[in-house]
Amino acid sequence: MTGNVRLDGLSEIAGFIGAALVDSDSGMALGTLGGGAINLEVAAAGNADVVRAKRQVAKSLGLTDSIEDILLTLSKQYHLIRPLDSNQDLFLYVVLDRARANLAMARHALKSFEQTLDFK
């Protein structure tokens, strides 16, 4: 794991490949875990652009609801982006093996995991 934030609990999600805690303003990964062939630093920066773009679209549409998560479905993977309820400037990014993952359980696990984060 890199960074000073512990993401170990995410590795227990079925199909886990990698994860990052990302600052949505800078695109910087504050912590990463796993990743395999996926460069989580590059993914963090790119997904920060996605989060900013979706927020801008929501604002342009006059939506007052917040983003719970963003899902990118690939033929072999799920990429989940979840802005933190406790700090909208940060989001969790998790890559899962689609053949082994349970998407509903993964979304639940991400929400629960956020409550274990300690930024001290």
C-alpha distances in whole Angstrom, upper triangle without the diagonal:
4,7,9,9,8,8,8,12,12,11,14,16,18,18,14,13,10,9,9,11,14,17,20,22,20,18,15,11,10,7,5,5,7,10,12,15,14,13,11,12,16,16,15,18,20,19,20,23,24,23,26,28,28,29,32,33,33,35,37,38,39,36,36,33,29,27,25,23,24,23,24,25,25,27,24,21,21,19,19,19,19,20,20,23,22,22,23,21,18,17,14,14,14,15,17,19,23,24,22,21,24,24,25,23,20,21,22,19,18,20,20,16,17,19,17,15,16,16,17
4,7,8,9,9,11,14,14,14,18,19,21,20,17,15,12,11,9,10,12,14,18,19,17,15,12,9,8,5,5,7,9,11,14,16,14,12,10,10,14,15,13,16,18,18,18,22,23,22,24,27,27,28,30,32,32,33,36,37,38,36,35,33,29,26,25,23,24,24,24,26,26,28,25,22,22,20,19,19,19,20,19,23,22,20,22,19,16,16,14,14,15,16,19,21,25,27,25,24,26,25,27,25,22,23,24,21,19,22,22,18,18,20,18,15,15,15,16
4,6,8,10,12,15,15,16,19,20,23,23,19,18,14,12,9,9,11,12,16,17,15,14,10,8,5,4,7,9,12,14,17,19,17,15,12,11,15,15,13,15,18,18,17,21,22,21,23,26,26,26,29,31,31,32,34,36,36,34,33,31,27,25,24,23,23,24,25,27,27,30,28,24,23,21,20,19,19,18,18,21,19,18,19,17,14,15,14,14,16,18,21,24,27,29,27,26,27,26,28,26,23,23,24,21,19,21,21,17,17,19,16,13,13,11,13
4,7,9,12,14,15,17,19,21,24,24,20,20,16,14,11,10,12,13,17,18,17,16,13,10,7,6,9,11,15,17,20,22,20,18,15,15,18,19,16,18,21,20,19,23,24,23,24,27,28,27,30,32,32,32,35,37,37,34,33,31,27,26,25,24,25,26,27,29,30,32,30,27,25,23,21,20,19,19,17,20,18,17,19,17,14,15,14,16,17,20,23,26,28,31,29,27,28,27,28,26,23,23,24,21,19,20,20,16,15,17,14,11,10,9,10
4,6,9,11,12,14,16,18,21,21,18,18,14,11,9,8,11,12,16,18,17,16,13,10,7,5,8,10,14,16,19,21,19,18,15,15,18,17,15,17,20,19,18,22,22,21,22,26,26,25,28,30,29,30,33,34,34,32,30,28,24,23,21,20,22,23,24,27,28,30,28,24,23,20,18,17,16,16,14,17,15,14,17,15,12,13,11,13,15,18,20,23,26,28,26,24,25,24,25,23,20,20,20,17,15,16,16,12,12,13,11,8,8,7,9
4,6,8,9,11,13,15,18,19,15,16,13,11,10,9,13,15,18,21,20,18,16,12,10,7,8,9,12,15,18,21,19,18,15,16,20,19,16,19,22,20,20,24,24,22,25,28,27,27,30,32,31,32,35,36,36,33,32,29,25,24,22,21,22,23,24,26,27,29,26,23,22,20,18,17,16,17,15,18,16,16,19,18,14,14,12,14,14,17,18,21,24,26,23,22,23,22,23,21,18,19,18,15,14,15,14,11,11,12,9,8,8,9,11
4,6,6,8,10,11,15,15,12,12,10,7,8,8,12,15,17,20,20,17,15,12,10,7,7,6,10,12,15,18,17,16,13,15,18,16,15,18,20,18,18,22,22,20,23,26,25,25,28,30,29,31,34,34,34,31,30,27,24,21,19,18,19,20,21,22,23,26,23,20,18,16,15,14,14,15,14,17,16,16,18,17,14,12,10,11,10,13,15,18,20,22,20,18,19,19,20,17,14,15,16,12,11,13,12,9,10,12,10,8,10,12,14
4,5,6,8,10,13,14,11,12,10,9,11,12,15,18,21,24,23,21,19,15,14,10,9,7,9,13,15,19,17,18,15,17,20,19,18,21,23,21,22,25,25,24,26,29,28,28,32,33,32,34,37,37,37,34,33,30,27,24,22,20,22,21,22,23,24,26,23,20,19,18,17,17,17,18,17,20,19,20,21,21,17,16,13,13,12,14,15,17,20,22,19,17,19,19,20,17,14,16,16,12,12,15,13,10,12,14,11,11,13,15,17
4,5,6,8,12,13,11,13,11,10,12,13,16,19,22,25,25,22,21,17,16,13,12,10,12,15,17,21,19,20,17,20,22,20,19,23,24,21,22,26,25,23,27,29,27,28,31,32,31,33,36,36,36,33,32,28,25,23,20,19,20,20,22,23,24,25,23,20,18,17,16,16,15,17,16,18,18,19,21,21,18,16,12,13,12,14,14,17,19,20,17,15,16,17,17,14,12,14,13,9,10,12,10,7,10,11,9,10,13,15,17
4,5,6,9,10,7,10,8,7,10,11,14,18,19,23,23,20,19,15,15,12,10,8,10,12,15,18,16,17,15,17,20,17,16,20,21,18,20,23,22,21,24,26,24,25,29,29,28,31,33,33,34,31,30,26,23,20,18,16,17,17,18,19,20,22,19,16,14,13,12,13,13,15,15,17,18,18,19,20,16,14,10,10,8,10,10,13,16,17,15,13,14,14,14,12,9,11,11,8,7,11,10,7,10,12,11,11,14,16,19
4,5,8,9,6,8,8,8,11,13,17,20,22,25,25,22,21,17,17,13,11,8,8,11,13,16,15,17,15,18,20,18,18,21,22,20,22,25,24,23,26,28,27,28,31,32,31,34,36,36,37,34,33,30,26,24,21,19,19,18,19,19,20,21,18,15,15,14,14,16,16,19,18,21,21,22,23,23,19,17,13,12,10,10,10,12,15,16,13,12,14,15,16,13,11,14,14,10,11,14,13,11,14,16,14,14,17,19,22
4,6,8,7,10,11,11,14,16,20,23,25,28,28,25,24,20,20,17,15,12,12,14,16,19,18,20,18,21,23,21,21,24,25,23,24,27,26,25,29,30,29,30,33,33,32,35,38,37,38,34,34,30,27,24,21,19,21,19,20,20,21,22,19,16,16,16,15,17,17,20,19,21,22,23,24,25,21,19,15,15,12,12,11,13,15,16,12,11,12,14,14,11,10,13,13,9,11,14,12,11,14,16,14,15,18,21,23
4,6,5,9,10,11,14,16,19,22,23,27,27,24,23,20,20,17,15,13,12,14,16,18,17,20,17,21,22,19,19,23,23,20,23,25,23,23,26,28,26,27,31,31,30,32,35,34,35,31,31,27,24,22,18,16,17,16,17,17,18,19,16,14,12,13,12,15,15,18,18,20,21,22,23,24,20,17,13,13,10,10,8,10,12,13,10,8,9,10,11,8,6,10,10,7,9,12,12,10,14,16,15,16,19,22,25
4,6,9,11,13,16,19,22,25,26,29,29,26,26,23,23,20,18,15,14,14,15,18,18,20,19,22,24,21,21,25,24,22,25,27,25,25,28,29,27,29,32,32,31,34,36,36,36,33,33,29,27,24,20,18,19,16,17,16,17,17,14,12,12,13,13,16,17,21,21,23,25,26,26,27,23,20,16,15,11,11,8,8,9,10,6,5,7,9,11,8,7,11,12,10,12,15,15,14,17,19,19,20,23,25,28
4,6,9,12,15,18,21,24,25,28,28,25,24,21,22,20,16,14,12,12,12,15,14,18,16,20,21,18,19,23,22,20,23,25,23,23,27,28,26,28,31,31,31,34,36,35,36,33,33,30,27,24,21,18,18,15,15,14,14,14,11,9,9,11,12,16,17,21,22,24,26,26,26,27,23,20,16,14,10,8,5,5,7,7,5,5,8,10,13,11,9,13,14,12,13,17,17,16,19,21,21,21,25,26,29
4,6,8,12,15,17,21,22,26,25,22,21,18,19,16,13,10,8,9,10,13,12,15,13,17,18,16,16,20,20,18,21,23,21,22,25,26,25,27,30,30,30,32,34,34,35,32,32,29,26,23,20,17,17,15,15,15,15,16,12,10,10,10,11,14,15,19,19,22,23,24,24,24,20,17,13,11,8,6,5,6,9,11,8,8,10,11,14,12,9,12,14,11,12,15,16,14,16,19,18,18,21,23,26
4,7,11,14,16,20,21,24,24,20,19,16,18,15,11,9,6,5,7,9,9,11,11,14,15,13,14,18,18,16,19,22,20,21,24,25,25,27,29,30,30,32,34,34,36,33,33,30,27,23,21,18,17,15,15,14,14,15,11,9,10,10,12,14,16,19,20,23,25,24,24,24,20,17,14,11,8,5,5,7,10,12,10,10,13,14,17,15,12,15,17,15,14,18,19,16,18,21,20,20,22,23,26
4,7,11,13,17,18,21,20,17,16,12,14,11,7,6,4,4,7,10,8,9,8,11,13,11,11,15,15,14,16,19,18,19,22,23,23,24,27,28,28,30,32,33,34,31,31,28,25,22,20,17,16,15,15,15,15,17,14,11,11,10,11,12,14,17,18,21,22,21,21,21,17,14,11,8,6,5,7,10,13,15,14,13,15,15,18,16,13,15,17,14,13,17,17,15,16,19,18,17,20,20,23
4,7,10,13,15,18,17,14,13,10,11,8,6,5,7,7,10,13,10,10,7,10,12,10,9,13,14,12,14,17,16,16,19,21,20,22,25,26,25,28,30,30,31,29,28,25,22,19,17,14,14,14,14,16,16,19,16,13,12,10,9,10,11,13,14,18,18,18,18,17,13,11,7,5,4,6,9,12,15,18,16,14,16,15,17,16,12,13,15,13,11,14,15,12,13,16,15,14,16,17,20
4,6,10,12,15,14,11,10,6,7,6,4,6,9,9,13,14,11,10,7,8,11,9,7,11,12,11,11,15,15,14,17,19,19,20,23,24,24,26,28,29,30,27,27,24,21,18,17,14,15,15,15,18,18,21,19,16,14,11,11,10,11,12,12,16,16,15,15,14,10,8,6,5,7,9,12,16,18,21,20,18,19,18,19,18,15,15,17,15,12,15,16,13,12,16,15,13,15,14,18
4,7,9,12,12,10,9,6,5,5,7,9,12,13,16,18,15,14,10,10,13,11,8,11,13,11,11,14,15,13,15,18,18,18,21,23,23,24,27,28,28,26,25,22,19,16,15,14,15,16,17,20,21,24,22,19,17,13,12,10,10,10,10,13,13,11,12,11,7,6,5,6,9,12,15,19,21,24,22,20,21,19,20,19,16,15,17,15,11,13,15,12,10,14,13,10,12,11,15
4,6,9,8,6,6,4,6,7,9,12,15,14,18,19,15,13,10,9,11,10,6,8,10,9,7,11,12,11,12,15,16,16,18,20,20,21,24,25,26,24,23,21,18,15,15,14,14,16,17,20,21,24,23,20,17,14,12,10,10,9,10,14,14,11,11,8,5,5,6,7,11,14,17,21,22,26,25,22,23,21,22,22,18,17,19,18,14,15,17,15,13,16,16,13,14,13,16
4,6,6,5,5,6,7,10,12,16,18,18,21,22,18,16,13,11,13,12,8,9,11,10,7,11,12,10,11,15,15,14,17,19,19,20,22,24,24,23,22,21,17,15,16,15,16,18,19,22,24,27,26,23,21,17,15,12,12,10,10,14,13,10,9,6,5,7,9,11,14,17,21,24,26,29,28,26,26,24,25,25,21,20,22,20,17,17,19,17,15,17,18,14,15,13,16
4,6,5,8,9,11,13,15,18,20,19,23,23,19,17,14,13,13,12,9,8,10,8,5,8,9,7,7,11,12,11,13,16,16,16,19,21,21,19,19,18,14,13,14,13,13,16,17,21,22,26,26,22,20,16,14,11,11,9,10,13,14,10,8,5,5,7,10,11,15,17,21,24,25,29,28,25,26,23,24,24,21,19,21,21,17,18,20,18,16,19,20,17,18,16,19
4,6,8,11,12,15,17,21,23,22,25,25,21,19,16,14,14,14,11,9,11,11,7,9,11,9,8,11,13,12,13,16,17,16,19,21,21,21,20,20,17,16,18,17,17,20,20,24,26,29,29,26,23,19,18,14,15,12,13,16,16,12,10,7,8,10,14,14,18,21,24,28,29,32,32,29,30,27,28,28,25,23,25,25,21,21,24,22,19,22,23,19,20,17,20
4,5,9,10,14,15,19,21,20,23,23,20,17,14,12,12,13,9,7,10,11,8,9,12,11,10,14,16,15,16,19,20,20,22,24,25,24,24,23,20,19,20,19,19,21,21,25,26,29,29,25,24,20,19,16,16,14,16,19,18,14,13,9,10,12,14,15,18,20,24,27,29,32,32,29,31,28,29,29,26,24,27,26,22,23,25,23,20,23,23,20,20,18,20
4,7,9,12,13,16,18,17,20,20,16,13,11,8,9,9,6,4,7,7,5,8,10,10,10,13,15,15,16,19,20,20,22,24,25,24,24,23,19,17,19,17,16,18,18,21,22,25,25,22,20,16,16,13,14,13,15,18,18,15,13,10,9,10,12,11,15,17,20,24,25,29,28,26,27,25,26,27,23,22,24,23,19,21,23,21,19,22,22,19,20,18,21
4,6,9,10,14,16,16,19,19,16,13,10,7,9,10,6,6,10,10,8,11,14,13,14,17,18,18,20,22,23,24,26,28,28,27,27,25,22,20,20,19,18,20,20,23,24,27,26,23,21,17,17,14,15,14,15,19,18,15,15,11,10,11,12,12,15,17,21,24,26,29,28,26,28,26,27,27,23,23,25,23,20,21,23,20,18,21,21,17,18,16,18
4,5,7,10,13,13,16,17,14,11,8,6,9,9,6,8,11,11,10,13,15,14,15,18,19,19,21,24,24,25,27,29,30,28,27,26,22,20,20,18,18,19,19,22,22,25,24,20,19,16,15,13,14,13,14,18,17,15,15,12,10,10,10,10,12,14,18,21,23,26,25,23,25,23,25,24,20,20,22,20,17,19,20,17,16,19,18,15,16,14,17
4,7,11,14,15,18,19,16,14,11,9,13,13,9,11,15,14,12,16,17,16,17,21,21,21,23,26,26,26,29,31,31,29,28,26,22,21,20,19,19,21,22,24,25,28,26,23,21,18,17,15,15,14,14,17,16,13,14,12,9,10,10,11,14,16,20,23,25,28,27,25,26,24,26,24,21,21,22,20,17,18,19,16,14,17,16,12,13,10,13
4,7,10,12,15,17,15,13,9,9,13,13,10,13,16,15,14,18,19,18,20,23,23,23,26,28,28,29,31,33,33,31,30,28,24,22,21,19,20,20,21,23,24,27,24,21,20,17,16,15,15,15,14,18,17,15,16,15,11,11,10,10,12,14,17,20,23,26,24,22,24,23,24,23,19,19,21,18,15,17,18,14,14,16,15,12,12,11,14
4,7,8,11,13,11,10,7,8,11,11,9,13,15,14,15,18,18,18,20,23,23,24,26,28,28,30,32,33,34,31,31,28,25,22,21,19,19,19,19,21,21,23,21,18,17,14,14,14,15,16,16,19,19,18,18,17,13,12,10,9,10,11,14,17,20,23,21,19,22,21,22,21,17,18,20,17,15,18,18,15,15,18,16,13,15,15,17
4,6,9,12,11,11,8,11,14,13,12,16,17,16,17,21,21,20,23,25,25,26,29,30,30,32,35,35,36,33,33,30,26,24,22,20,20,19,19,21,20,22,20,17,16,14,15,15,16,18,18,21,21,20,21,20,16,14,11,10,9,10,12,15,18,20,18,17,20,19,21,19,16,18,19,16,14,18,18,14,15,18,16,14,16,16,19
4,6,9,9,10,8,11,14,13,13,17,18,17,19,22,22,22,25,26,26,28,30,31,32,34,36,37,38,35,35,32,28,25,24,21,20,19,19,19,19,20,17,15,15,14,15,16,18,20,20,24,24,23,24,23,19,17,14,12,10,9,11,13,16,18,16,16,19,19,21,20,16,18,20,17,16,20,20,17,18,21,19,18,20,20,23
4,6,5,7,6,10,11,10,11,15,15,15,17,20,19,20,23,24,24,26,29,29,30,32,34,35,36,34,34,31,28,24,23,20,19,17,16,17,16,17,14,12,13,12,13,15,17,19,21,24,25,24,24,22,19,17,14,11,9,8,10,11,15,17,16,15,18,18,21,20,16,18,21,18,17,20,21,18,19,23,21,20,22,22,25
4,5,8,9,12,13,12,15,17,17,18,20,22,22,23,26,27,27,29,32,32,33,35,37,38,39,37,37,34,31,28,26,23,22,20,18,18,16,17,14,13,14,14,16,18,21,23,24,28,29,28,27,26,23,20,17,14,12,10,11,11,15,16,16,16,20,20,23,22,19,21,23,21,20,24,24,21,23,26,24,23,25,26,28
4,6,9,12,12,11,14,16,16,17,20,21,21,23,25,26,27,29,31,31,33,35,36,37,39,37,37,35,32,28,27,24,22,20,18,18,15,16,13,13,15,14,17,19,22,24,26,29,30,29,28,27,24,21,19,15,14,11,13,12,16,17,17,18,21,21,25,24,21,23,26,23,22,26,27,24,25,29,27,26,28,28,31
4,6,9,8,8,11,13,12,13,16,17,17,19,22,22,23,25,27,28,29,31,32,33,35,33,34,31,28,25,24,20,18,17,15,15,14,15,13,11,13,11,14,15,18,21,22,26,27,26,25,23,20,18,15,12,11,9,11,12,15,17,18,17,20,20,23,22,19,20,23,21,20,23,25,22,23,26,25,23,26,25,28
4,6,6,6,9,10,11,12,14,16,17,18,20,21,23,24,26,27,29,30,32,33,35,33,34,31,28,25,24,21,19,18,17,18,17,19,17,15,15,13,15,16,19,20,22,26,26,24,24,22,19,17,15,12,12,11,14,16,18,21,21,20,23,22,25,25,21,22,25,23,21,24,25,22,23,26,25,23,25,24,26
4,5,5,6,9,10,10,12,14,15,16,18,20,20,22,24,25,26,28,30,31,32,30,31,28,25,22,21,18,17,16,15,17,17,19,17,14,14,12,13,13,15,17,18,22,23,21,20,18,15,13,11,9,10,9,13,15,18,21,20,19,22,20,23,22,19,19,22,20,17,20,22,19,19,22,21,19,21,20,23
4,5,5,6,9,10,11,13,15,15,17,19,20,21,23,25,26,27,29,31,32,30,31,29,25,22,22,20,18,19,18,20,19,22,21,18,17,14,15,14,17,17,19,22,23,20,19,17,15,14,13,11,12,13,17,19,21,24,24,23,25,23,26,25,22,22,24,22,20,22,24,21,20,24,23,20,21,20,22
4,5,5,6,9,10,11,13,15,16,17,19,20,22,23,25,26,27,29,31,29,30,28,25,22,23,20,18,18,16,18,18,20,19,17,17,14,15,14,17,18,20,24,24,22,21,18,16,15,14,12,13,13,17,19,21,24,24,23,25,24,26,26,22,23,26,24,21,24,26,23,22,26,25,23,24,23,26
4,5,5,6,8,10,10,12,14,15,16,18,20,21,22,24,26,27,28,27,28,25,22,19,19,16,14,14,12,15,15,18,17,14,13,10,12,11,14,15,18,21,22,20,18,17,14,12,12,9,10,10,14,16,18,21,21,20,22,20,23,23,19,19,22,21,18,21,23,20,20,24,23,21,23,22,25
4,6,5,6,9,10,10,12,14,15,16,18,20,21,22,24,26,27,25,26,24,20,17,18,15,14,14,14,17,17,21,19,16,15,11,12,10,12,13,15,18,19,17,15,13,11,9,9,7,10,11,15,18,20,23,23,21,23,20,23,23,19,18,21,20,17,19,21,19,17,21,21,18,20,19,22
4,6,5,7,9,10,11,13,15,16,17,19,20,21,23,25,26,25,26,24,21,18,19,17,15,16,16,19,19,22,22,19,18,14,14,12,15,14,17,20,21,18,16,13,12,12,12,11,14,15,18,21,23,26,26,24,26,23,26,26,22,22,24,23,20,22,24,22,20,24,24,21,22,21,24
4,5,5,7,9,10,11,13,15,16,17,19,20,21,23,25,24,25,23,20,17,19,16,13,14,13,16,16,19,19,17,16,12,13,11,14,15,18,21,22,19,17,15,14,13,13,11,13,14,17,20,21,24,25,23,25,22,24,25,22,21,24,23,20,22,25,23,22,25,26,23,25,23,27
4,5,5,6,9,10,10,12,14,15,16,18,20,21,23,21,22,20,17,14,15,12,10,11,10,14,15,19,18,15,13,10,10,8,11,11,14,17,19,17,14,13,11,9,10,8,11,12,15,18,19,23,23,21,22,19,21,22,18,17,20,20,17,18,21,20,18,22,23,20,23,21,25
4,5,5,6,9,10,11,12,14,15,17,18,20,21,20,20,19,16,13,15,13,12,14,14,17,19,22,22,19,17,13,12,9,11,10,13,16,17,14,12,10,9,8,10,10,13,15,18,22,22,26,26,24,24,22,23,24,20,19,22,21,18,19,22,20,18,21,22,20,21,20,23
4,6,5,6,9,10,11,12,14,15,16,18,20,19,20,19,17,14,16,14,12,14,14,17,19,22,23,20,18,15,14,12,14,13,16,19,20,17,14,13,13,12,14,13,16,17,20,23,24,27,28,25,26,23,25,26,23,21,24,24,21,22,25,23,21,25,26,23,25,23,27
4,6,5,6,9,10,11,12,14,15,17,18,17,18,17,15,12,14,11,9,11,11,14,16,20,20,18,15,12,12,9,12,11,15,18,20,17,14,13,13,11,13,11,14,15,18,21,21,25,25,23,23,20,22,23,20,18,22,22,19,20,23,22,20,24,25,23,25,24,28
4,5,5,6,9,10,11,12,14,15,17,15,16,14,11,9,11,9,8,11,12,16,18,22,22,19,16,13,11,8,9,8,12,14,16,14,10,10,10,9,11,11,14,16,19,22,22,26,26,23,23,20,21,22,19,17,20,20,17,17,21,20,18,21,23,20,23,21,25
4,6,5,6,9,10,11,12,14,15,15,15,15,12,11,14,13,12,15,15,19,21,25,26,23,20,17,15,12,13,11,14,16,17,15,11,10,11,11,14,14,18,19,23,26,26,29,30,27,27,24,24,26,23,21,23,24,20,20,24,23,20,23,25,23,24,23,26
4,5,5,6,9,10,10,12,14,14,16,15,13,12,15,14,12,14,15,18,20,24,25,22,20,17,16,13,14,13,17,18,21,18,14,14,15,14,16,16,19,20,23,26,25,29,30,27,27,24,25,27,24,21,24,25,22,22,26,25,23,26,28,26,28,26,30
4,5,5,6,9,10,11,12,11,13,12,10,8,11,11,9,12,13,17,19,23,24,21,18,15,14,11,12,12,15,16,19,17,13,14,14,13,15,15,18,19,22,24,24,27,28,25,25,21,22,24,21,19,22,23,20,20,23,23,21,24,26,25,27,26,29
4,5,5,6,9,10,11,9,10,10,8,8,11,12,11,15,16,20,22,26,27,24,21,18,16,13,13,11,14,15,17,15,11,12,13,13,16,16,19,21,24,27,26,30,30,27,27,23,23,25,23,20,22,23,20,19,23,23,20,23,25,24,25,24,28
4,5,5,6,9,10,10,12,12,12,11,15,15,14,17,18,22,24,28,29,26,23,21,19,16,16,14,17,18,20,18,14,14,16,16,19,19,22,24,27,30,29,33,33,30,30,26,27,29,26,23,26,27,24,23,27,27,24,27,29,27,29,27,30
4,5,5,6,9,9,11,12,12,11,15,15,13,16,17,20,23,26,28,25,23,20,19,16,17,16,19,19,22,20,16,17,18,18,20,20,23,24,26,29,28,32,33,29,29,25,25,28,26,23,26,27,24,24,27,28,25,28,30,29,31,30,33
4,5,5,6,5,8,8,8,9,12,13,13,16,18,21,24,27,29,26,23,21,19,16,16,14,17,17,20,18,15,16,18,17,20,20,23,24,26,29,28,32,32,29,28,24,24,26,25,21,24,25,23,22,25,26,23,26,29,27,29,28,32
4,5,5,6,8,10,10,11,15,16,16,19,21,24,27,31,32,29,26,24,21,19,18,16,18,18,20,18,15,16,18,18,21,22,25,27,30,32,31,35,36,32,31,27,27,29,28,24,26,28,25,24,27,28,25,27,30,28,30,29,32
4,5,8,10,12,13,14,18,19,18,21,22,25,28,31,33,30,27,25,23,21,21,19,22,22,24,22,18,19,21,21,24,25,27,29,31,34,33,36,37,34,33,29,29,32,30,27,29,31,28,27,30,31,28,31,33,32,33,32,35
4,5,9,11,13,13,17,18,17,20,22,24,27,30,32,30,27,25,23,21,21,19,22,21,24,23,19,21,23,22,25,25,27,29,31,33,32,35,36,33,32,28,28,30,29,26,28,30,27,26,30,31,28,30,33,32,34,33,36
4,6,9,11,13,17,18,19,22,24,27,30,33,35,32,29,27,24,22,21,19,21,20,23,22,18,20,22,22,25,26,28,30,32,35,34,37,38,34,33,29,28,31,30,26,28,30,27,26,29,30,27,29,32,31,33,32,35
4,6,8,10,13,15,16,19,21,24,27,31,32,29,26,24,21,19,18,16,18,17,20,19,16,18,20,20,22,23,26,28,29,32,31,34,34,31,29,26,25,27,26,22,24,26,24,22,26,27,24,26,29,28,30,30,33
4,7,10,13,15,17,20,23,26,29,32,33,30,27,25,22,19,17,15,17,15,17,17,14,17,19,19,22,23,26,28,30,33,32,35,35,31,29,26,25,27,26,22,23,25,23,21,24,25,22,24,27,26,28,28,31
4,7,9,12,14,17,20,23,26,30,30,27,24,22,19,16,14,13,14,12,15,15,13,16,17,17,19,20,23,25,27,30,28,32,31,28,26,22,21,23,22,18,19,22,19,17,20,22,19,21,24,24,26,26,29
4,6,9,11,15,18,21,24,28,28,25,21,19,16,13,11,9,10,9,12,12,9,12,13,13,15,17,19,22,24,27,26,30,29,25,24,20,19,21,20,16,17,19,16,14,18,19,16,18,21,20,23,22,26
4,6,7,11,14,17,21,24,24,21,18,15,12,10,8,7,9,9,13,12,9,12,12,11,13,14,16,18,20,23,22,26,26,22,21,17,17,18,17,13,15,17,14,13,16,17,15,17,20,19,22,22,25
4,7,10,14,16,20,23,23,20,16,14,10,9,6,7,8,8,12,12,10,13,12,10,11,13,14,17,18,21,20,24,23,19,18,14,13,15,13,10,11,13,11,9,13,14,12,15,18,17,20,21,24
4,7,10,13,16,19,19,16,12,10,7,5,4,7,9,11,14,14,12,14,12,9,9,10,11,13,15,18,17,21,20,16,15,12,12,14,11,8,11,13,10,10,13,14,13,16,18,17,21,21,25
4,7,10,13,17,17,14,10,8,6,5,6,9,12,14,17,16,14,15,14,10,10,9,11,12,14,17,16,19,19,16,16,12,13,15,13,10,14,15,12,13,17,17,16,19,21,20,23,23,27
4,6,10,13,13,10,7,6,5,6,9,12,15,17,20,19,17,18,16,13,12,10,10,10,11,13,12,16,16,13,13,10,12,14,11,10,14,15,13,14,18,17,17,21,22,22,25,25,29
4,6,10,11,8,6,5,7,8,12,15,18,20,23,22,20,20,18,15,14,11,11,10,11,12,11,15,16,14,14,11,14,16,14,13,17,17,15,17,21,20,20,24,25,24,27,27,31
4,7,8,6,5,6,9,11,15,18,21,23,26,25,23,24,22,18,16,13,12,10,10,10,8,12,14,12,13,10,13,16,13,14,17,18,17,19,22,22,22,26,27,26,30,30,34
4,5,5,6,8,11,14,17,20,23,26,29,28,26,26,24,20,18,15,13,10,10,10,8,11,14,13,14,13,16,18,16,17,20,20,19,22,24,24,25,28,29,28,31,32,35
4,6,8,11,14,17,21,24,27,29,32,31,29,30,27,24,21,18,16,13,11,10,8,9,13,13,15,14,18,19,17,19,22,22,22,24,27,26,27,31,31,31,34,35,38
4,7,10,13,17,20,23,26,28,31,30,29,29,26,23,20,17,14,10,9,6,5,7,10,10,13,13,17,18,16,18,21,20,20,23,25,24,26,29,29,29,32,33,36
4,7,10,13,16,20,22,25,27,27,25,25,22,19,16,13,10,7,5,5,4,8,9,9,11,11,14,15,13,14,18,17,16,20,22,20,22,25,25,25,28,29,32
4,6,10,13,16,19,21,24,23,22,22,20,16,13,10,8,6,5,7,6,10,10,8,10,8,12,13,10,11,15,14,13,16,19,18,19,22,23,22,26,27,30
4,7,10,13,16,19,21,20,19,19,16,13,10,7,6,5,6,9,9,13,13,11,12,10,13,14,11,11,15,14,12,15,18,16,17,21,21,20,24,24,28
4,6,10,12,15,18,17,16,16,14,10,8,6,5,6,8,11,11,15,15,12,12,9,11,12,9,8,12,11,9,12,14,14,14,17,18,18,21,21,25
4,7,10,13,15,14,12,13,10,7,6,5,7,9,12,15,15,19,18,15,16,12,14,15,11,10,13,13,9,11,14,13,12,16,17,16,19,19,23
4,6,9,11,11,10,11,9,5,5,7,9,12,14,17,18,21,20,17,16,13,13,14,11,9,11,11,8,8,12,11,9,13,15,14,17,17,21
4,6,9,8,6,8,6,4,6,9,12,15,17,21,21,25,24,20,20,17,17,17,15,12,14,14,10,10,13,12,10,13,15,13,16,15,19
4,5,5,5,8,6,5,7,11,13,17,19,23,23,26,25,21,21,18,18,17,15,12,13,13,9,8,11,10,7,9,12,10,12,12,16
4,6,6,10,9,9,11,14,16,20,22,25,26,29,27,23,22,20,18,18,17,14,14,14,11,9,11,11,8,9,12,12,14,14,17
4,7,9,9,10,12,16,18,22,24,27,28,31,29,26,25,22,21,21,19,16,16,16,13,11,12,12,8,9,11,10,11,11,14
4,5,6,8,11,14,17,21,24,27,28,31,30,27,26,23,23,22,20,18,18,18,14,13,15,14,10,11,13,11,12,11,14
4,5,7,11,14,17,20,23,27,27,30,29,26,25,22,22,22,20,17,18,18,15,14,16,15,12,14,16,14,15,14,17
4,7,11,13,17,20,23,27,28,31,30,27,27,24,24,24,22,19,21,20,16,16,18,17,14,16,17,14,15,13,16
4,7,10,13,17,20,23,25,28,27,24,24,21,22,21,18,17,18,17,13,13,16,14,11,14,15,12,13,11,15
4,6,10,13,16,20,21,24,23,20,20,18,18,18,15,13,15,14,10,11,14,12,10,13,14,12,14,13,17
4,6,10,13,17,18,21,20,17,17,15,16,15,12,11,13,11,8,10,12,10,8,12,13,11,14,14,17
4,7,10,14,15,19,18,15,16,14,16,15,12,11,14,13,9,12,14,12,12,16,16,14,17,17,21
4,7,10,12,15,14,11,13,11,14,13,9,10,13,11,9,12,14,12,13,16,16,15,18,19,22
4,7,9,12,12,10,12,11,14,14,10,12,15,13,12,15,17,15,16,20,19,19,22,22,26
4,6,9,8,6,9,9,12,12,9,11,14,12,12,16,17,16,17,21,20,20,24,25,28
4,6,6,6,9,10,14,13,11,14,17,15,16,19,20,19,21,24,24,24,27,28,31
4,5,5,8,8,12,13,11,13,16,16,16,19,21,20,22,25,25,25,29,30,34
4,6,9,10,14,14,13,16,18,18,19,22,23,22,25,27,27,28,31,33,36
4,7,10,12,12,11,14,16,15,16,20,20,20,22,25,24,25,29,31,34
4,6,9,8,7,11,12,12,13,16,17,17,19,22,22,23,26,28,31
4,6,5,6,9,10,10,12,14,15,16,18,21,21,22,26,28,31
4,5,5,6,9,10,11,13,14,15,17,19,20,21,25,27,30
4,5,5,6,9,10,11,13,14,16,18,19,21,25,27,30
4,5,5,6,9,10,10,12,14,16,17,19,22,25,28
4,5,5,6,9,10,10,12,15,15,17,20,22,26
4,5,5,6,9,10,11,14,15,16,20,21,25
4,5,5,6,9,10,12,13,15,19,21,24
4,5,5,6,9,10,11,13,16,19,22
4,5,5,6,9,10,11,15,16,20
4,6,6,7,10,11,14,16,20
4,5,6,7,10,13,16,19
4,5,5,7,11,13,16
4,5,5,9,11,14
4,6,8,11,14
4,6,10,12
4,6,9
4,6
4
